[in-house]
Amino acid sequence: MNIQSCYNILGAQPVDSDAELRRKYRRLALKYHPDKNPDPKAKEQFIALNEAYEALINHRKEQNHQHKTVGQRRSHSPKEERIREAKRRYYEQLERERLANENYFIRLFQGYRWRVIKISMWVGIALSLVLISEWFLPYKIENDELTYYAYEVAQLSEAEKLSILKTSNDHSFWVVNFRRDEIHKIRHINVYRTGIFHQPVKLCGRDFQSTFCYPIKLTFQSMKLVILIIFLLPTLTFLFRRKTTWFTIIYYLSLVLSPTLMMLFLVQNNHLYHLLTLGFF
């Protein structure tokens, strides 16, 4: 890109002062900034505008430096000259970093990656609404029979010890604080499941005197709050766009983690089938 083309992009003339050049650049930058202008061509124009402005700034600084070199050599000591040169390079580096950062974030909001995030946003919102609705829907109760158990095979904390139970329907459940002396009393059990995705919530049995219930752990249902946050990450990314390091981290989590977890959730335990049938089957 030659210098005259840069002046044409900015609508400026070589006789314009640096202040006039900067004013014209800012006016056009506001006009074509992707956050202000939804036109797809505006992104390309904004990138070209930044490149043209950077090229003109560097060109003018180089010319000024060449014009002043002879006079500066006469009026300043070598030490002062080095200090001036270091300052000039420092500010030029700052300007290049600012323009590079601006272009980097512009590219984040276009292309296939941004389309993946938008699709993940709508899928995540739909799944989150269904998961939240299950808190208000009645449980589905499934009759089953215990066939095997392994007592206290793992420990979540000092107060929570995990046991694994297997049933005649070939299901395995991790339950908390299962009492071994009750296994002889509750061979026949009821498994309580959520209304749409049929996720197991608790396991209950009954003898002649009382009812025993145990919460089921290590399932999507037991980690629902974490799952909801990950499902809604693309929505947060889409709504709260910022040019910060934290936003970049959330952006890539939304791009990789959220879609992966959504696919795993839908293929596990016939969740997609239950969703399409609204939990009736």
N, C-alpha and C positions, 0 to 999 in steps of 0.2 A: 504494500500500500504506500504510494508516494505521498509527499507532503501536501500537494495540491488537492488530492482526493480527500485527505483528512480535513482540510479546510472546507471542502464542499459538503462533507457529511455533517460538520458542525454549523454550516451556514455562516462561516466566518471568513475574514480576509486576513492576509499577512500583515496588514497595517494595524489590525486590532491589537489593543493592549492585552496583557495577561489577564487583567480584571474583566475585560469585555469577553475574552475567550472563555473564562471560567463561568461567567454569567450565562452565556449561550449554551455551554455544556450542561449546566444545572437545569436550565429550562427544558432542554430536550430530554435529559435524564428523567425528569419528573413525568414528561409526556409519554415516554416509551418504557418506563419501569414496569416489569411484569406484574407487580402487586397493584399497579394503578391502571394498566391497560391490558384487557383480556385478549386482545388480538394476538394470535400465534406469531404473526410477523413482527410484533413489537419486541419479542425476546431477541430475535436476530438483530434488529435495529439497535437495541440497547447494547448488545455485545459489541457491535461495530462502532457504536458511539464511544464506548469506553476505550476501545483499542485506538481509535483515531485521536481521542483526547490525550491518551498516554503518549502516543507517538509525537504529537505536537509539543507537549510539555518537554519531553526529552530533547526534541530538536531545538526548541528555543533556548533551553538551558545550555545545550552544547554550543550554540551560536554565541550566547552571552559570555560563556566561558572563554571561547576563542577570542572575542573582541577585547576582553578585559585582561587577557593573559599578560600582554606586554606591560600595560600600566601597573598591574598588580606586582609583577616581578620587580619593578622599580620602587614601588611604595611600601611593599611588605616584605618582611623577613621570610626565609624559608619555613620557619616554624609556623608563622601565621598562615602561610599559604597552605600548609598541610592541614591545619585546623579547618580552614575554609573548605578545602576539598573533602575532608571527612564529613563535615556537616552537609555538604551538598549531596554526597552519596547516600548519607543516612536518610535524608528526606525523600530522595528519589526512591530508595528502597521501601520506605513507608507507603509511598504512593503506589508502587507496583504491587505491594502486598494487599493494599485496600482494593485495587482493581481486580486482582486475582481472587480475593475472597468474594467480591461481588459476583464475578462470573461463576464461581464454584456453586454458590447458592442458587443462582439462576438455573444452572444445569440440574440441580436436585429436583426442581419443580417442573421438569419436562421429561419426555421420553417414556420408555417402557416401565422404568422403576416407579415413576409417579402414577402411572396407570395401575400398576399392581397395588399400590397403597390405596388408591381410590376404590378399587374393587374390594380389597380387604376391608375397607371402612364399612361399606354397605353390608357385606357378609357378616362382619363382626357386630354391627348394630342389630341385625336380624337375629343372630344367635343369642346375643345378650338379652334381647327382649324376651325370647322364649325361655331362657334360663331364669330370668327374674320372675316371669309369670308362674314358673313351677313352685315358687315359694307360696303361692296363693291357691294352688290347685290341690285337690285331695290326692292322697297316695293311692297307688294301685297295690293290692295285696296279693302276693303269690304264695300258695301253699307248697311246702317242700318238706323234706326229711333229711336229718343229719346222718351222714354215713362215715365221716372221718373228722378228726380234729388233731391239731398239733398245738400243745399248750405253751404259751409264752415263748414263742420262737424269736421275737424281736421286741425292742423297747423304744418307744417314742420319747419318754421322759421317766423320771422316777415314779410318777403316779400313773403312767399309762403304759401298759404292757400288751403287746399284740399277740393274738392267737389266730391261727388259720382254721377255718371250718369249711368242709366240703359237703355237698348235698347230693341227693339222688338225681337231681336235674343237671348234674355235672357243672355246678357253679362252685366257685371258691370265694370266700369272703374273709377279709382281715377285720377282726373285731377287737375292741378294747376291753381289758379287764374281765375276760371270760373266766367264769368260775368252774373249775373242773368237777366239783361235786354236783353241779347242775346238769351235766351232760346226760345223766341217767334219767333225769326228770323231763327233759324237753326234746325228745327225739323228733316230734313233729313241730315244725316251726312255720312262722309267717315272715316272708321277706317283704318289707315295705319299699316300694319304688316310686320315683317321681312320675308325675302325670303324663309327660310327653316323651322324654328321652328314656324312661324306664331305668333310671340310674338307682342302684341300691342305696338306701339311706340307713335303715336299721333292720336288725334281725330280732324277732320276738318269739318266745315260746311260753307255754302255759302248763302248769301242773294243777293239781286239785286245790291248791291254796293260793297261788299267786302267779303273776305274769313276770317274765324276765325279758328285758330288752337290752340289746347291745348296739351301739353305733358302729357303722361300718366305715373303715378308714381306707386310705390309699386308693381312692377313686376320684373321678372328675368332680363328683358331687361334694366330696369332703374338702376339695380345694376350689370351690366355686368362686370365691371372692378373687383369688389370684387369677383364675381363668377369665373372669369378667374384665379385670384390669388389662390383661394381655389382649383380649378380643377388642377392647376399645382403644388400644394404643394408636391404630391408624386414624381413628377419628380425632384424637388429640393432635396428632401430627398434621392433619389437614386443617384443623381450625386454628391452631396456635403456631403459625410459622414464625420462627425467630432465627436470626443469624448468630447462633451461639453454639458452643461445643455441646451443651446438654441437648439442644434440639437435634444436632447431628446424631448423637447416640440414640435418641428416641426414634429418629427417622429410620436408622438401619435396623433397630429392633422391630419396628412396624413392617419393614420390608422383608425381613427374614423370619423372625420368631413368630409373629402373629399369624401369617398365612400357614406356616408349618403346623402350628398348634391347632388351627382350625381344621386342617385336613386330617390330622390325627384324631381329633375329636369326632369328626363326622364318620370316619371309617371304623372307629372302635364300637363294639357292642351294638351294631346295627343302628347307630344314632341317626344316620341319614334316612334310613327306612322309617324309623319312628317319627322323624320330623315330617316326612312327606305324608304320612298317614295321620298326622296330628296326635300321635300317641294312642290311637285306637287299636293298633296292631304292633 
